[in-house]
Each structure stands twice: as structure tokens, then as C-alpha cells.
Amino acid sequence: MARTSVVFAETLYDGRTLRQNVSVVIEGHTIVDVVKRKLKASFSGVVTPAFIDAHSHIGLARYGEPGREDEVNDRTDQFLPLADPLNSIYFDDAGLADVWLGDSMGEMVAYYTLADLAFIGGSLLPLGGQNLIEAAACGCPVLVGPHTFNFEQATEDAIACGAARRVGDVEELAEAVNTLLSNQEELHSVRQKALTFAATHAGATARTMQLVANLATL
């Protein structure tokens, strides 16, 4: 049975509206209700979209949020970091903007897990592209441009098994995105192929260490 937690929000800002003195009810990792009365709570304070990931907006003042936003984000101990409620109507940062800009390290797994598909940057122009393996490991279908020489073998292997697709230019990219997003069955198929591709090529570190160990015994 999922554990139930309650957070009492003296102030709650959900990216669209500001509310006072409400209780946020969480079952397991899912926000199930926001009620207009004070329940017995495990946590209390100002609740904003940073409630999901207390570290994601530390020290960052954003227009429209409560005046205490900066101080609250620096006090991470009062937040209950949750991954699953990212799509909650109450805590969805998409309410703030149409585009998310990731400007810190170590968050790509979260982005890839939430994404329907990913285009690997640096591959439309002759820059060599970025690594697609992390996206595939998250089950995220991948699109790449014509220039993938930085990770040529991995890219070719992913394309060969259907985990990734190559596009030639911006127009083909837009067409591929529309095709996949309009066909959920096909999107699911590519997602499963991405997971299979990543699993097939996992364990490189362990194999490398075994080779080193074998050499050490010679």
C-alpha cells in the first residue's frame, strides 16, 4: 500500500495561481489532492514548483512567484523531493513557459524520461553530434541529423536496430517528429527498441575492468 504524506502549504504557487493555507496530499509518489483546510502534515512552508526538486531552482528568482521564493529554495530540508508528480496539474513547470531550458549538469535522465522523443543536438551541422546512449537507456526514441561522427558506431548501431532514425535537414526533422508523435503505436515500438539497444550494449565498464584484471595476471 502506498505511503500517504501531507504537506501544508502556507503559500502555494503552482506556476499559474497563488493560494494560501492548503494541504497537499501525496500517495506514494503521486500528488492526489489539494484541499482547502489544514490537515495533519509532515511538512509545512511555502510550496512552489521547486517542491519537486528542491535543488533545481536554488537561488533563482522568477517573475510572479512569492517574495520568499529565494530564501525558501535555499532551505532544502523542508521540501519533499519527488520525481513522479512532475506532470501534476499543481506542480507542472510547463505552466511557467512553453520551453524548458536546462542550464545545469546531471538532469538529462529526468528530461529524457519525461520526453516523448529526443533530437540529439550538434548533428544537423558538421559538429559531430552528442551521445544518444543516455536517451536510449531512458527509453526515449532518438532522432539524429547527418553529422554523427563523434559517436558514429553507437549511432549506426542504434539506427540499425530501429532505436534511432536519421534525418537530413530541419524539414525532415519536423516531418519525423510529426510522424512519430501522431502514431503512438510506432512511438512505443521505437521506445522498446531503444531500451533493448541500451541493454544490449550495457556492461562495458565491467568488461573493461575484467580485461585489465586479466592483463594484470600475465
C-alpha positions as CSV (number, residue, x, y, z in Angstrom):
1,M,0.0,0.0,0.0
2,A,1.3,3.4,-1.0
3,R,2.5,5.7,1.8
4,T,0.4,8.8,2.3
5,S,2.1,12.1,3.1
6,V,0.7,15.6,3.6
7,V,2.4,18.9,3.1
8,F,0.7,22.0,4.5
9,A,1.3,24.9,2.2
10,E,1.1,28.3,3.9
11,T,1.6,29.6,0.4
12,L,1.3,27.5,-2.7
13,Y,2.3,28.7,-6.1
14,D,1.7,26.2,-9.0
15,G,3.1,28.3,-11.9
16,R,-0.3,29.9,-12.6
17,T,-2.1,30.8,-9.3
18,L,-1.2,31.7,-5.7
19,R,-3.1,30.0,-2.9
20,Q,-2.9,30.3,0.9
21,N,-3.3,27.6,3.6
22,V,-4.0,24.5,1.6
23,S,-2.9,20.8,2.3
24,V,-1.2,18.8,-0.5
25,V,-2.0,15.1,-0.2
26,I,0.5,12.6,-1.7
27,E,0.1,8.9,-2.1
28,G,3.4,7.1,-2.8
29,H,4.9,9.4,-5.4
30,T,1.7,10.9,-6.8
31,I,0.0,14.2,-5.7
32,V,-3.6,13.1,-5.4
33,D,-5.4,16.2,-4.0
34,V,-5.0,19.7,-2.7
35,V,-7.6,20.6,-0.1
36,K,-8.6,24.0,1.4
37,R,-8.1,23.1,5.0
38,K,-5.2,22.2,7.3
39,L,-4.6,18.5,7.7
40,K,-2.0,16.9,9.9
41,A,1.1,17.4,7.9
42,S,4.7,16.1,7.8
43,F,6.0,19.2,6.2
44,S,4.9,22.9,6.0
45,G,6.0,26.1,4.4
46,V,5.9,27.8,1.0
47,V,5.4,25.3,-1.8
48,T,6.4,26.1,-5.4
49,P,7.4,24.1,-8.5
50,A,10.8,23.6,-6.7
51,F,8.8,21.3,-4.4
52,I,9.5,18.5,-6.9
53,D,13.3,19.1,-7.0
54,A,14.5,21.4,-4.3
55,H,17.8,21.8,-5.9
56,S,16.6,22.8,-9.4
57,H,15.9,26.4,-8.7
58,I,18.1,27.3,-5.7
59,G,18.8,31.0,-5.5
60,L,16.8,31.7,-8.6
61,A,14.2,34.4,-8.5
62,R,11.4,34.0,-11.1
63,Y,8.8,36.6,-12.1
64,G,5.4,36.1,-10.5
65,E,6.5,33.8,-7.6
66,P,6.1,34.7,-3.9
67,G,8.6,37.1,-2.5
68,R,10.1,34.4,-0.2
69,E,11.0,32.2,-3.1
70,D,14.8,32.7,-2.9
71,E,15.0,32.0,0.9
72,V,12.7,29.0,0.7
73,N,14.7,27.4,-2.1
74,D,17.8,27.7,0.0
75,R,16.2,25.7,2.8
76,T,16.0,22.4,1.0
77,D,15.3,20.4,4.2
78,Q,11.6,21.4,4.2
79,F,11.0,20.1,0.7
80,L,10.0,16.5,-0.1
81,P,11.7,15.8,-3.5
82,L,9.5,13.7,-5.7
83,A,10.1,12.6,-9.3
84,D,6.7,11.3,-10.3
85,P,4.5,14.3,-9.7
86,L,6.3,16.3,-12.4
87,N,3.1,16.1,-14.5
88,S,0.8,17.1,-11.7
89,I,-1.5,20.0,-12.6
90,Y,-0.4,21.6,-9.3
91,F,3.4,21.4,-9.8
92,D,4.0,21.5,-13.5
93,D,6.7,23.9,-14.5
94,A,5.2,23.9,-18.0
95,G,2.7,26.4,-16.5
96,L,5.6,28.9,-16.5
97,A,6.7,28.7,-20.1
98,D,6.4,26.8,-23.4
99,V,10.1,25.9,-23.4
100,W,12.3,24.4,-20.7
101,L,16.0,25.4,-20.7
102,G,18.2,23.0,-18.8
103,D,21.2,25.0,-17.6
104,S,22.7,22.7,-15.0
105,M,24.5,19.3,-15.1
106,G,23.1,15.9,-14.2
107,E,19.4,16.4,-15.2
108,M,19.3,14.8,-18.6
109,V,17.9,11.5,-17.3
110,A,14.9,13.4,-15.9
111,Y,14.4,15.2,-19.3
112,Y,14.8,12.0,-21.3
113,T,12.4,10.1,-19.1
114,L,9.7,12.8,-19.5
115,A,10.2,13.3,-23.2
116,D,8.2,11.6,-25.9
117,L,11.3,11.7,-28.2
118,A,14.7,13.4,-28.4
119,F,16.6,15.0,-31.2
120,I,20.4,14.8,-30.5
121,G,21.9,18.2,-30.8
122,G,25.0,19.1,-32.8
123,S,24.1,16.6,-35.5
124,L,22.4,18.8,-38.1
125,L,25.6,20.8,-38.6
126,P,29.0,19.3,-39.0
127,L,29.7,19.3,-35.3
128,G,29.6,15.5,-34.8
129,G,26.6,15.3,-32.5
130,Q,26.2,14.2,-28.9
131,N,25.9,10.8,-27.3
132,L,22.5,9.1,-27.9
133,I,23.0,6.2,-25.5
134,E,21.7,8.0,-22.4
135,A,18.5,8.9,-24.2
136,A,18.1,5.3,-25.4
137,A,18.7,3.9,-21.9
138,C,15.7,6.0,-20.7
139,G,13.5,4.5,-23.4
140,C,13.4,7.7,-25.3
141,P,13.1,7.4,-29.1
142,V,16.0,9.3,-30.8
143,L,16.3,11.4,-34.0
144,V,19.8,12.4,-35.3
145,G,21.0,14.6,-38.1
146,P,23.5,13.7,-40.8
147,H,26.6,14.5,-38.8
148,T,27.3,12.0,-36.0
149,F,31.0,11.3,-36.3
150,N,31.6,11.9,-32.6
151,F,29.6,8.7,-31.8
152,E,29.5,7.1,-35.2
153,Q,29.4,3.4,-34.2
154,A,26.8,3.9,-31.4
155,T,24.6,5.9,-33.8
156,E,24.9,3.4,-36.6
157,D,24.1,0.5,-34.3
158,A,21.1,2.4,-32.9
159,I,19.7,3.1,-36.3
160,A,20.3,-0.4,-37.5
161,C,18.1,-1.9,-34.7
162,G,15.4,0.8,-35.0
163,A,16.2,2.7,-31.8
164,A,17.1,5.8,-33.7
165,R,16.3,7.5,-37.0
166,R,18.4,9.8,-39.1
167,V,17.1,13.0,-40.7
168,G,18.9,15.1,-43.4
169,D,17.8,18.6,-42.5
170,V,15.3,20.7,-40.5
171,E,12.4,19.9,-42.8
172,E,13.0,16.1,-42.4
173,L,13.3,16.6,-38.7
174,A,9.9,18.3,-38.4
175,E,8.3,15.6,-40.6
176,A,9.9,12.8,-38.5
177,V,8.7,14.4,-35.2
178,N,5.1,14.8,-36.5
179,T,5.1,11.2,-37.8
180,L,6.2,9.7,-34.5
181,L,4.0,11.9,-32.3
182,S,0.9,11.2,-34.4
183,N,1.5,7.4,-34.2
184,Q,1.6,6.2,-30.6
185,E,2.0,2.5,-31.6
186,E,5.0,3.3,-33.7
187,L,6.4,5.6,-31.0
188,H,6.0,2.8,-28.4
189,S,7.8,0.4,-30.8
190,V,10.8,2.7,-31.1
191,R,10.8,3.2,-27.4
192,Q,11.1,-0.5,-26.8
193,K,13.8,-0.8,-29.4
194,A,15.8,2.0,-27.6
195,L,15.6,0.1,-24.3
196,T,16.7,-3.1,-26.0
197,F,19.6,-1.3,-27.7
198,A,20.8,0.2,-24.4
199,A,20.5,-3.1,-22.5
200,T,22.4,-5.0,-25.3
201,H,25.4,-2.7,-25.0
202,A,25.4,-2.3,-21.2
203,G,28.3,-3.6,-19.1
204,A,31.2,-2.0,-20.9
205,T,32.8,-0.9,-17.7
206,A,32.7,-4.4,-16.2
207,R,34.1,-5.9,-19.3
208,T,36.9,-3.4,-19.4
209,M,37.8,-4.0,-15.8
210,Q,37.9,-7.7,-16.4
211,L,40.3,-7.2,-19.3
212,V,42.5,-5.1,-17.1
213,A,42.4,-7.8,-14.4
214,N,43.3,-10.4,-17.0
215,L,46.3,-8.3,-18.1
216,A,47.5,-7.9,-14.6
217,T,47.8,-11.6,-14.1
218,L,50.1,-12.1,-17.2
